[in-house]
């Protein structure tokens, strides 16, 4: 025990503390690097989901427009076949809701149907 003096003990304690500090800094740096990498992946997947959603919205709008054009062509065909006094006219009066029919302007009704996924209400008369 004579060979162990205060300075050697103090030196061993300081070296141990230094190693502990280095280990703590390394583990915190590793955790921070891991946590920074994960949100970037989430942002990319969110952007992809938004683009995919926009693509689906565009596809559904195109489908709706195609169906509306088809309906217009059928109406034109029916009106040509019928006599001039029996002309067939169609118009959009609104959207169908759980409470009934909500009357809207044609442009607003189409926009509402796109946004909420509700059904368009179209009336045709002779």
Secondary structure, DSSP 8 states (H G I E B T S, - for coil): -TT--HHHHHHHHHHHHHHHHHHHHHHHHHHHHHHHHHHHHHHHHHHHHHHHHHHHHHHHHHHHHHHHHHHHHHHHHHHHHS-GGG--EEEEEEEEETTEEEE--HHHHHHHHHHH--EEEEEEE-
